[in-house]
Amino acid sequence: MRAQRRMWTTAAVTTAAVAGVLVFQGVTGTSGPDRDGQAADAKSAPVKPDVHRTALKTSPDGDSASLARRDTEPFSLLGVTWTDPAARVTGSVEARTRSAATGEWTGWLPLDTEIDGRTETGRSGVRGTTEPRWVGPSDGVEVRVLAGDGARSGLPAGLRLDTVDPGGDTTPLAAEPAAFSVEETPSEEPTPAEEPPVTPPSEEPVEEPTDEPSPTPATETPAPPSPTPSTESPTPSASPTTPTASPTPTLPPAPPSTVPQPPIVSRAAWKADESLSTEAPDYLDQVKAVFVHHTAQTNAYSCADSAAIVRGLHTYHVRSNGWKDLGYNFIVDKCGTVFEGRKGGVDRPVMGAHTYGFNRDTTGIAVIGMYTDTNAATAATTSVARVAAWKLGQYKADPGGSVQLTAGANGGNMDHKKFVAGGQYAFPRISGHRDGFATECPGLSLYRQLPAIRSLAAGPVTGLTIASVTGANASGSTYYTRSKITVGWKASTPSAFVKSYELLVGGKPVATVKGNVTSAPATLAAGKHSVQVRATHQSGKTSLSPVATVVADTAAPVFSTKPGLTLRTGTVNSTAVPLTLKWKATDAASLKEVRLTAPTAKTYGPTTVSASHAAKPAKATSWKMTAYDRAGNTAAASVSGTPVILQESAAKKGGKWTTKSSGSYLGGKSYSSSAKGASLTWTFTGRSASWVVSRAATSGQAYVYVDGKKAATVDLKSSATKYRQAIWTKSWSSSAKHTVKIVVVGTKGRPALTTDGLVYLK
């Protein structure tokens, strides 16, 4: 697309006679705008646009007009205009265009007719007009216009298609020619002879009189340009081929704003052709409100083309509408880039031509795109809010408030509210075009975003919350740390609106950072602390995040019950003896977990105090544990133990016992007895013991004596046959010499029992 455009604009366009086409002789040259808002090289030449005008053919009954499909000179923006700026097309205006890149025709594209040409009424050459539409590089066009049902007077006179090639070649030209000349060629219907000339006069009549002060007279002593080179419009140098600009009135210094100025692409950077707008700007006493608009009627554009779109709007407003300059004070693309609109200084109260009846004391901001059904991108609405806040901040106006505006003309708005010239009417400081005029602009979707734009501009910072506390562990809503933390936060308000953030501990600031920084460190003394973040909006309004509780803890946890081992019931074999590991850990602040690190790795929650394990018999095993609190402090403890298997043959026998052999028994053998009173006694030195048996449905009962005292009656009966079962256990607080004696009860019907030995822990 860009290559095609370069081909069109790298050389002078010669005058040619093509039926129905107007050809302009001119040259172009440009470089793209600085996306950071910095001014372009002042030595580079502005772009010279090409404008083509073709009269439409009106039907005999006056209810329709058209322009047959045809080839054209290159253009990227078009609109339809007519002689009387007060006249309206109550029906539809549509165009279709042919892409210069693909040769394909679009469908019928509607052109918005709700714009009012009387925005600068009284000027010679001001015309009624549709909203201009950006279509991209094109070389063919077709137009149709239909009067609305019930339209009494049909269509307005002097209907004309205007197409604009905004240019865009990157090669500067050695010489800058005079403003382009116009040569009209025959068309289906000549432009009416009574139509006023399009060359703007040296002075601009204002709207109907209001009760508010008039702008500063344009006859005062000229003043030098504003000291902000990246945003002020350069005054064109006088030359034999360039019209001399009207004197710029002497102005007091621009008032400082309460908020920072956003980056703005200057007119020089977007290559404004200042020979189009040679009149001095009109200045207001102040800016009381901002009106938001949409323009160009399409969202299908590349932000790389935004400068060209702005040049197209500038050319259309001056050469087609007959206005003195671009109507809007600022233009914003969907990527959020802000462009300087009407010249006079972005920091000055320049009177624009954007809202009929309410141009005085207001600024117009237009978003490039169509937002009837589609929300404007966040980048665009953020930039609108930034510009509005900065501009209103120059006059200490709250962007979230309201203001009384004086109507400069009779009219009405989209909600059927009537305005009488000279009357006072309340408006939000940031309003939509439709609030002051009967139009869909800025589109219902963008209009519904205005409350959010006001909130961004006015403050405070919203959606502020603590997102993270690094250097700490969270448990519910409480964080635990030893001392040093870094608090991270987030907010729904973009950082461009945030002046600063403060990290508060106990309500007192401990760190202050800029609005584009979202974290800060803190060192906490031992104890419990309330931590918050305070955001200061560029307006000065503050907001607080919810409180986060942070506990600083340097004390290690303790094992109030040291780890201990006991034998437990379960299956015993030659490689594993079931046992239980017990402990209890506590912490003054909050215990997080207890980890077993040897002989195996396990992690237990803060309330767990025991776990089942197994150990190899005849081998000393060390069980190592570490307790962790939520601040990261630790404490270690351990216990060692050796399980020992005593075979049944190691016991002292009493009564009759029979030896049984099987691979299912420990050591391959066991003792069995059905004799009432038969006994086995083991003596050992240890801290825990378990009796190992075989179980079946016919197994009987036994008495268990510990150190000479009856300790339990144990029933060996089991519906399923089981071998090597530790069925009974006993533990002591310390290791000592003990005896365990089992005695056959002689249970009726099932007197037999089989024992496989005794296990003790030393």
C-alpha positions in Angstrom: 0.0 0.0 0.0 2.8 2.4 0.9 4.7 1.5 -2.2 1.7 2.3 -4.3 1.2 5.6 -2.6 4.9 6.6 -3.2 4.4 5.8 -6.8 1.5 8.3 -6.9 3.2 11.1 -5.1 6.9 11.1 -5.9 6.6 13.5 -8.8 4.5 16.5 -9.7 1.0 15.6 -10.8 0.4 17.0 -14.2 -2.9 18.6 -15.2 -5.0 16.2 -17.2 -8.5 16.3 -18.6 -10.5 13.2 -17.7 -14.3 13.4 -17.8 -15.8 14.1 -14.4 -12.4 14.4 -12.6 -10.7 17.4 -11.2 -6.9 17.3 -11.3 -4.6 19.4 -9.0 -1.1 20.3 -9.9 1.1 19.9 -6.8 3.9 17.9 -5.3 4.2 16.0 -2.0 6.9 15.0 0.4 6.7 13.7 4.0 8.1 11.6 6.7 6.1 9.8 9.2 5.3 11.3 12.6 7.4 10.6 15.6 5.3 8.0 17.6 6.7 9.4 20.8 5.2 12.8 20.0 8.5 14.5 19.2 8.5 17.1 16.5 9.9 16.0 13.1 12.9 17.6 11.5 11.9 21.2 10.9 13.7 21.3 7.6 11.6 18.6 6.1 8.9 19.8 3.8 5.2 19.6 4.6 3.0 17.3 2.5 1.0 18.9 -0.3 -2.4 17.2 -0.6 -4.3 16.7 -3.8 -8.1 17.5 -3.8 -10.5 16.4 -6.6 -14.0 17.7 -6.9 -16.7 16.3 -9.1 -20.4 17.5 -9.2 -23.1 14.9 -8.8 -25.9 14.6 -11.3 -29.3 15.3 -9.6 -32.5 13.6 -10.9 -35.2 15.7 -12.4 -37.5 15.2 -9.4 -34.6 16.3 -7.1 -34.9 13.2 -4.9 -31.7 11.5 -5.9 -28.2 12.3 -7.1 -25.4 10.1 -8.3 -21.9 9.9 -9.8 -21.4 7.0 -12.1 -18.6 4.5 -11.5 -15.4 5.9 -12.9 -11.6 5.9 -12.7 -10.1 8.7 -10.6 -6.8 10.2 -9.6 -5.4 8.6 -6.4 -7.3 9.4 -3.2 -7.7 8.0 0.3 -10.5 10.1 1.8 -13.8 11.3 0.4 -16.9 13.1 1.3 -19.9 14.8 -0.3 -20.6 18.5 0.1 -23.3 21.0 -0.9 -23.8 24.7 -1.2 -25.9 25.6 1.8 -24.2 24.8 5.1 -27.6 24.9 6.9 -29.2 22.3 4.5 -29.4 18.7 5.5 -29.5 15.4 3.6 -32.3 13.6 5.4 -31.9 10.4 3.4 -28.7 8.5 2.7 -25.3 9.2 1.1 -23.3 6.2 0.0 -20.1 5.6 -2.0 -18.2 2.7 -3.2 -14.5 2.7 -4.1 -11.9 0.7 -5.9 -8.7 -0.4 -4.1 -5.6 0.8 -5.9 -3.7 -2.2 -4.5 -6.1 -5.0 -5.4 -8.5 -3.4 -8.0 -11.5 -4.7 -6.0 -14.6 -2.6 -5.4 -16.0 -2.2 -1.9 -19.6 -2.5 -1.1 -21.7 0.6 -0.6 -20.2 2.6 2.3 -22.5 5.0 4.1 -21.4 8.6 4.7 -22.6 10.2 7.9 -24.8 13.2 7.3 -25.2 14.4 10.9 -22.3 16.9 10.8 -23.5 20.5 10.7 -21.7 22.8 8.2 -22.8 25.8 10.2 -20.1 25.1 12.8 -18.3 28.0 11.1 -21.3 29.6 9.5 -20.8 33.1 8.1 -17.5 32.4 6.4 -17.4 32.8 2.7 -17.3 29.4 1.1 -18.5 27.3 4.0 -20.5 24.3 2.7 -22.8 21.7 4.0 -21.0 18.3 4.2 -21.0 14.7 5.1 -18.5 13.4 7.6 -15.3 12.5 5.5 -14.6 8.8 5.2 -11.2 7.2 5.0 -11.1 4.4 2.4 -7.4 4.0 1.9 -5.5 4.3 -1.4 -8.2 4.1 -4.1 -8.4 5.0 -7.8 -12.1 4.5 -8.6 -15.4 5.7 -7.1 -19.2 5.6 -7.4 -21.7 7.7 -5.4 -25.4 7.7 -4.8 -27.6 10.0 -2.8 -31.3 9.5 -1.9 -33.6 12.0 -0.2 -35.4 10.7 2.9 -39.0 9.8 2.9 -41.1 12.8 3.3 -38.3 15.3 2.5 -40.2 18.3 1.2 -37.4 20.1 -0.5 -35.6 17.1 -1.9 -31.8 17.2 -1.9 -29.7 20.3 -1.3 -28.2 22.2 -4.3 -24.6 22.0 -5.3 -24.0 18.3 -4.4 -20.3 17.5 -5.0 -17.9 14.7 -4.4 -14.6 15.7 -2.9 -11.7 13.2 -2.8 -8.5 13.8 -1.0 -5.0 12.3 -1.5 -3.2 13.3 1.7 0.2 12.3 0.2 2.9 10.6 2.0 6.2 10.2 0.1 9.3 10.0 2.2 11.6 12.0 -0.1 11.8 15.7 0.7 11.6 18.0 -2.3 14.2 20.7 -3.0 11.6 23.4 -3.6 8.1 23.9 -2.2 5.7 25.2 -4.9 2.8 27.5 -4.4 -0.5 26.2 -3.2 -2.0 23.8 -5.7 -4.0 25.2 -8.6 -7.4 23.9 -9.6 -8.6 22.9 -13.0 -12.1 21.6 -13.4 -13.1 19.3 -16.2 -16.6 18.7 -17.6 -18.8 16.5 -15.4 -22.4 15.3 -15.6 -23.6 18.4 -13.8 -21.5 21.6 -13.5 -21.0 23.1 -10.1 -23.6 25.9 -9.7 -22.2 29.3 -10.7 -23.5 31.0 -7.6 -21.4 28.7 -5.3 -19.1 30.8 -3.2 -15.3 30.4 -3.8 -13.5 28.0 -1.5 -10.5 30.2 -0.7 -10.9 31.1 3.0 -11.0 34.8 4.0 -8.5 36.3 6.3 -11.0 36.6 9.2 -13.4 34.0 10.6 -16.8 35.1 11.7 -17.8 33.5 15.0 -21.1 31.8 16.0 -24.1 33.7 16.9 -23.4 36.2 19.8 -23.2 34.8 23.3 -23.0 36.4 26.7 -19.5 35.1 27.2 -16.4 37.2 26.7 -15.1 37.5 23.1 -11.7 35.9 22.2 -8.6 38.0 22.3 -8.6 40.4 19.3 -6.4 39.3 16.4 -5.0 42.7 15.9 -2.6 42.8 18.8 1.2 42.7 18.5 2.5 39.4 17.1 4.1 37.0 19.7 6.8 34.4 19.2 5.7 30.7 19.1 5.1 28.8 22.3 8.3 27.5 23.9 7.1 23.8 23.5 8.5 22.9 20.1 7.1 19.4 20.0 3.5 20.5 20.3 3.3 24.1 18.8 2.5 24.7 15.2 5.3 26.5 13.3 4.4 29.8 11.6 4.9 29.3 7.8 7.7 31.5 6.4 6.7 34.1 3.9 8.0 33.5 0.4 7.0 34.5 -3.1 5.1 31.3 -3.5 3.6 30.8 0.0 0.8 33.1 1.4 1.9 35.0 4.4 0.1 33.9 7.6 -2.0 36.4 9.5 -0.2 37.9 12.6 -0.4 35.8 15.7 -1.9 37.8 18.6 0.2 38.5 21.7 -0.8 36.1 24.4 0.0 35.7 28.0 2.0 32.6 29.0 -0.1 29.4 28.7 -1.4 28.5 32.1 0.3 25.5 33.7 -1.9 22.4 34.1 -2.4 20.6 37.3 -1.5 17.4 35.5 1.3 16.4 33.0 0.9 17.0 29.3 0.6 13.8 27.3 2.8 13.2 24.2 1.4 15.1 21.2 2.4 14.8 17.6 2.8 18.3 16.4 1.5 19.7 13.1 5.0 19.8 11.8 5.5 16.1 12.7 2.3 15.0 10.9 3.3 17.3 7.9 0.5 19.8 8.0 0.4 21.9 4.9 0.2 25.3 6.6 -0.5 27.1 3.3 -4.0 25.7 3.7 -4.6 27.6 6.9 -3.1 31.1 6.7 -5.5 32.9 9.1 -4.6 33.6 12.7 -6.3 31.4 15.2 -9.1 32.7 17.5 -8.4 32.4 21.2 -10.9 31.9 24.1 -10.5 33.1 27.6 -10.5 29.5 29.0 -11.5 25.9 28.3 -14.4 24.9 30.4 -15.3 21.6 28.8 -14.3 19.0 26.3 -16.4 17.5 23.5 -15.5 14.0 22.3 -16.1 13.0 18.7 -15.4 10.2 16.3 -14.4 10.7 12.7 -13.2 9.0 9.4 -16.0 6.4 9.7 -13.9 3.3 9.7 -11.9 1.3 12.2 -10.1 -0.7 9.4 -7.1 1.5 9.2 -3.4 1.0 10.2 -2.1 3.4 12.8 0.9 3.8 10.5 -1.6 5.8 8.3 -2.9 7.9 11.1 -0.8 11.0 10.1 -2.2 10.7 6.6 -5.7 10.5 7.9 -5.1 13.6 9.9 -3.8 15.4 6.8 -6.8 14.2 4.9 -9.2 15.6 7.6 -7.3 18.9 7.6 -7.5 19.2 3.8 -11.2 18.2 3.8 -12.2 20.6 6.5 -10.5 23.6 4.8 -10.9 22.9 1.1 -14.2 21.0 1.2 -16.0 22.4 4.3 -14.6 25.9 3.8 -13.4 26.1 7.4 -10.4 28.1 8.4 -8.5 25.1 9.7 -8.9 21.5 11.0 -12.1 21.6 13.1 -10.8 19.5 16.1 -8.3 20.7 18.6 -6.9 17.2 19.0 -7.2 13.9 17.1 -6.5 10.5 18.7 -6.0 7.2 16.7 -7.0 3.8 17.9 -3.4 3.1 19.1 -3.6 6.1 21.4 -1.4 8.5 19.5 -2.5 12.1 20.0 -2.2 14.6 17.1 -2.3 18.4 17.3 -5.4 19.6 15.5 -6.3 23.2 14.9 -3.2 25.4 15.1 -2.6 28.0 17.7 -0.7 26.0 20.3 -1.8 22.9 22.0 -1.5 24.6 25.4 -3.6 27.6 24.3 -7.4 28.0 24.5 -7.8 27.8 20.7 -11.4 28.0 19.4 -12.2 25.0 17.2 -15.0 24.1 14.9 -16.4 20.9 16.3 -19.7 21.3 18.2 -22.2 23.7 16.6 -23.4 26.2 19.2 -20.7 25.2 21.8 -17.4 25.9 20.2 -16.7 28.7 22.7 -14.9 27.8 25.9 -14.5 24.1 24.8 -12.0 21.8 23.2 -12.8 19.2 20.6 -11.1 15.7 20.7 -11.9 13.3 17.9 -11.1 9.6 17.9 -10.3 8.2 14.5 -12.8 5.5 13.8 -16.5 4.6 13.9 -17.8 3.7 17.3 -21.6 3.3 16.8 -21.4 -0.5 17.6 -17.7 -0.9 18.6 -15.9 0.2 21.7 -12.9 2.4 21.2 -9.7 0.7 22.1 -8.3 1.2 25.6 -5.3 3.0 24.2 -7.6 5.6 22.5 -9.8 6.2 25.5 -6.8 6.5 27.8 -5.3 9.2 25.5 -8.7 11.0 25.4 -8.8 11.1 29.1 -5.2 12.3 29.4 -5.7 15.1 26.9 -9.0 16.2 28.6 -7.5 16.1 32.1 -4.5 18.1 31.0 -6.5 20.7 29.1 -9.1 21.2 31.8 -6.3 21.2 34.4 -4.9 24.3 32.9 -8.1 26.1 34.2 -8.4 24.1 37.5 -11.5 22.3 36.2 -12.5 18.9 37.6 -12.9 16.5 34.6 -15.5 14.6 36.6 -17.6 17.6 37.3 -20.1 19.7 35.3 -20.2 23.2 34.0 -22.7 25.8 32.6 -22.0 26.6 28.9 -23.6 29.4 26.9 -25.2 28.3 23.7 -23.9 30.2 20.7 -26.8 29.2 18.5 -30.3 27.8 18.6 -30.2 24.0 18.4 -30.8 20.7 20.1 -29.1 17.5 21.1 -29.7 13.8 20.6 -31.9 13.6 23.7 -34.3 16.2 22.1 -33.1 18.9 24.5 -33.5 22.4 23.0 -30.8 25.1 23.2 -31.5 28.8 22.7 -28.7 31.1 21.7 -27.5 32.9 24.8 -29.0 30.4 27.2 -27.0 28.7 29.9 -27.0 24.8 30.0 -25.3 22.3 32.2 -22.8 19.8 30.6 -20.4 17.3 32.0 -16.9 18.7 31.8 -16.2 15.8 29.4 -19.2 15.5 27.1 -20.0 13.7 23.8 -20.8 15.6 20.6 -24.4 14.2 20.9 -24.8 16.1 24.2 -24.6 19.4 22.4 -25.9 18.5 18.9 -28.5 16.1 17.4 -26.0 13.5 16.2 -24.9 9.9 16.9 -21.3 11.2 17.3 -19.2 10.0 19.0 -21.1 6.7 18.5 -23.2 5.1 21.1 -20.4 2.7 22.1 -17.8 5.4 22.6 -20.5 7.6 24.3 -21.1 4.8 26.8 -17.3 4.8 27.6 -17.4 8.5 28.6 -18.1 7.7 32.3 -14.9 5.6 32.4 -13.0 8.3 30.6 -14.2 10.9 33.2 -13.2 8.5 35.9 -9.7 8.1 34.4 -9.3 11.8 34.0 -10.7 12.9 37.3 -9.4 10.2 39.6 -8.9 8.6 42.0 -6.9 5.5 41.0 -9.3 2.6 40.9 -8.9 -1.2 41.3 -5.9 -0.8 43.6 -4.9 -4.0 45.3 -1.9 -5.7 46.6 -0.9 -8.4 44.1 2.1 -10.0 45.8 4.3 -10.0 48.9 7.7 -11.5 47.9 10.0 -12.6 50.7 6.9 -13.8 52.6 4.7 -16.9 52.7 0.9 -16.5 52.6 -1.6 -18.3 54.8 -5.1 -17.1 54.0 -5.0 -13.3 54.1 -1.9 -13.2 56.3 1.7 -13.1 55.1 4.7 -14.2 57.2 8.3 -13.0 56.8 11.5 -12.9 58.7 12.0 -9.2 58.0 12.5 -8.0 54.4 9.7 -8.0 51.9 8.8 -6.5 48.5 5.2 -5.6 48.0 3.8 -5.6 44.5 0.4 -4.1 43.5 -1.8 -3.5 40.5 -4.5 -1.0 39.6 -7.1 -0.7 36.8 -6.2 2.9 36.2 -3.3 3.2 33.7 0.0 4.4 35.1 -0.1 7.5 33.0 -2.7 8.9 35.4 -0.9 7.9 38.6 1.4 10.5 40.1 2.9 8.2 42.7 2.5 5.2 44.9 3.3 4.9 48.6 3.9 1.8 50.6 2.4 2.1 54.0 3.3 0.1 57.1 1.1 0.7 60.1 -0.4 3.7 58.2 3.0 5.4 57.7 4.8 5.6 54.4 8.1 3.6 54.2 8.6 4.0 50.4 7.4 6.3 47.6 7.7 5.4 43.9 6.6 6.9 40.6 3.3 6.1 39.1 4.8 3.6 36.6 6.4 1.5 39.3 4.3 -1.2 40.9 6.5 -2.6 43.7 8.5 -1.4 46.7 10.6 -3.0 49.4 10.2 -2.7 53.2 12.0 -4.0 56.2 9.7 -5.0 59.1 10.4 -5.2 62.8 9.3 -8.4 64.6 5.5 -8.4 65.1 2.2 -8.0 63.3 1.9 -5.2 60.7 -0.9 -3.8 58.5 0.5 -3.1 55.0 -1.3 -0.9 52.4 -0.6 0.9 49.2 -1.7 4.5 48.7 -2.0 5.8 45.1 -2.1 9.5 44.3 -3.9 10.3 41.1 -2.5 13.1 38.9 -5.4 15.1 40.1 -4.2 14.8 43.7 -6.9 12.4 44.8 -5.8 9.4 46.8 -7.0 5.9 47.2 -6.0 3.0 49.4 -5.6 -0.7 48.7 -7.2 -3.2 51.0 -5.0 -4.0 54.0 -2.6 -7.0 54.0 -1.5 -8.4 57.3 2.2 -9.2 57.5 3.8 -10.9 60.5 7.5 -10.5 60.9 8.9 -13.5 62.8 12.5 -14.4 63.5 11.9 -17.0 66.2 12.4 -20.6 65.1 9.7 -23.2 65.7 10.3 -25.9 68.4 9.6 -29.6 68.8 7.5 -29.6 71.9 7.5 -33.4 71.6 10.7 -34.7 70.2 10.4 -37.3 67.5 9.8 -40.8 68.8 9.5 -44.4 67.4 7.0 -47.2 68.5 6.2 -50.5 66.9 2.7 -50.9 65.5 0.4 -53.6 64.2 0.8 -54.8 60.7 2.7 -57.4 58.6 6.3 -58.1 59.5 8.8 -59.6 57.2 12.6 -60.0 57.0 13.0 -56.5 55.4 10.4 -54.3 57.0 9.0 -54.0 60.5 5.9 -51.7 60.9 6.4 -48.8 63.2 5.0 -45.3 64.1 7.0 -42.1 64.0 5.5 -39.5 66.5 6.4 -35.8 67.1 4.8 -32.4 67.9 6.1 -29.1 66.5 4.9 -25.6 67.5 5.7 -22.0 66.5 5.0 -18.7 68.2 3.6 -17.2 65.0 2.5 -19.9 62.6 3.9 -23.4 61.9 3.9 -24.2 58.2 5.0 -27.8 57.9 7.2 -30.6 59.2 9.5 -32.4 56.8 10.9 -35.9 57.2 14.2 -35.9 55.4 15.7 -39.3 56.2 15.5 -42.3 55.8 12.8 -41.1 53.3 11.4 -37.8 52.3 7.9 -36.8 53.4 6.1 -33.5 54.2 3.4 -33.2 56.8 1.0 -30.4 57.6 1.3 -28.3 60.8 -1.3 -30.3 62.7 0.0 -33.8 61.8 1.8 -35.5 64.8 2.4 -39.1 63.7 2.9 -41.2 60.6 3.2 -44.9 59.8 6.5 -46.2 58.4 8.6 -49.4 58.3 12.2 -50.1 59.1 14.6 -52.8 58.3 15.2 -55.3 61.2 18.5 -55.5 62.8 19.6 -52.2 61.4 19.9 -48.9 63.2 18.0 -46.2 61.4 18.1 -42.4 62.0 14.8 -40.5 61.4 15.6 -36.8 60.7 12.9 -34.1 60.8 12.8 -30.3 60.2 10.0 -28.0 61.3 9.3 -24.8 59.2 7.3 -21.8 60.2 5.6 -19.6 57.6 8.4 -17.0 58.0 11.0 -19.5 56.9 12.6 -20.2 60.2 13.5 -23.8 60.9 14.2 -26.3 63.7 15.7 -29.8 63.4 15.3 -33.0 65.5 15.9 -36.7 65.0 15.5 -40.1 66.6 17.2 -43.5 65.9 15.9 -47.0 66.4 16.7 -50.6 65.6 13.9 -53.2 65.3 15.0 -56.7 66.5 13.1 -60.0 65.6 13.2 -62.6 68.4 12.2 -66.0 66.9 9.8 -68.2 68.9 12.7 -70.6 69.6 14.3 -67.8 71.6 11.4 -67.9 74.1 11.2 -70.0 77.3 8.6 -72.6 76.8 6.0 -73.8 79.2 3.6 -76.7 78.3 3.3 -78.5 74.9 4.3 -76.7 71.7 4.7 -78.1 68.1 7.1 -76.8 65.6 5.6 -76.0 62.2 7.6 -75.3 59.0 6.5 -73.1 56.0 8.0 -70.4 53.8 5.1 -68.1 55.1 6.7 -68.0 58.6 9.5 -65.8 59.8 12.6 -67.8 59.5 10.6 -70.6 58.0 9.3 -72.0 61.3 6.7 -71.3 64.0 5.3 -72.7 67.2 1.7 -73.9 67.6 -0.2 -75.1 70.7 -3.8 -76.1 71.7 -2.9 -76.9 75.3 -4.5 -74.6 77.8 -1.9 -72.9 79.9 0.9 -73.5 77.5 3.2 -70.4 77.5 6.2 -68.7 75.8 8.3 -66.0 77.6 10.7 -63.5 75.9 13.1 -61.3 77.8 14.7 -58.3 76.1 15.9 -54.7 76.7 14.0 -52.1 74.6 11.3 -49.4 74.4 8.6 -51.1 72.3 7.5 -54.7 71.6 5.0 -56.4 69.3 3.9 -60.1 69.3 3.8 -61.7 65.8 1.3 -64.5 65.0 -0.5 -66.4 62.2 -4.2 -66.0 62.1 -7.1 -68.0 60.7 -10.8 -68.7 61.2 -9.9 -71.5 63.7 -7.4 -69.5 65.7 -7.9 -69.2 69.4 -7.1 -66.7 72.2 -4.1 -65.9 74.4 -3.4 -63.9 77.5 -0.5 -61.4 77.4 1.5 -60.7 80.5 4.1 -57.8 80.7 6.6 -57.9 83.4 4.5 -60.3 85.3 1.2 -58.5 85.0 -1.7 -59.4 82.7 -1.8 -56.8 80.0 -4.4 -58.1 77.5 -6.4 -60.9 76.1 -5.8 -61.3 72.4 -8.0 -63.1 69.9 -6.2 -64.4 66.9 -9.3 -65.4 64.9 -9.5 -64.0 61.3 -11.9 -64.8 58.5 -8.9 -64.7 56.1 -5.7 -66.6 56.8 -2.8 -64.2 57.5 0.9 -64.8 58.3 3.5 -62.7 60.2 1.0 -60.4 61.8 2.0 -58.0 64.6 -1.2 -58.3 66.5 -0.4 -56.7 69.9 2.1 -53.9 70.8 3.4 -52.3 73.9 5.7 -49.2 74.3 7.6 -47.5 77.1 8.9 -44.0 77.5 12.5 -45.3 77.6 14.5 -48.4 76.9 14.6 -51.0 79.7 14.6 -54.7 80.4 11.1 -56.3 80.0 9.5 -59.7 79.8 6.5 -60.6 77.7 4.7 -63.9 78.3 1.9 -65.3 76.2 -0.5 -68.0 77.6 -2.9 -70.2 75.6 -6.4 -69.7 76.8 -7.7 -72.9 75.3 -10.8 -71.3 73.7 -13.6 -73.7 73.2 -13.9 -75.0 69.7 -10.8 -73.2 68.6 -8.1 -73.7 71.2 -5.0 -73.6 68.8 -2.7 -70.6 68.3 0.4 -70.2 66.2 3.1 -67.7 67.2 5.9 -66.5 64.9 8.1 -64.7 67.5 8.4 -61.3 69.2 9.8 -58.0 67.8 11.3 -55.3 70.0 12.8 -51.9 69.3 16.1 -50.9 70.8 
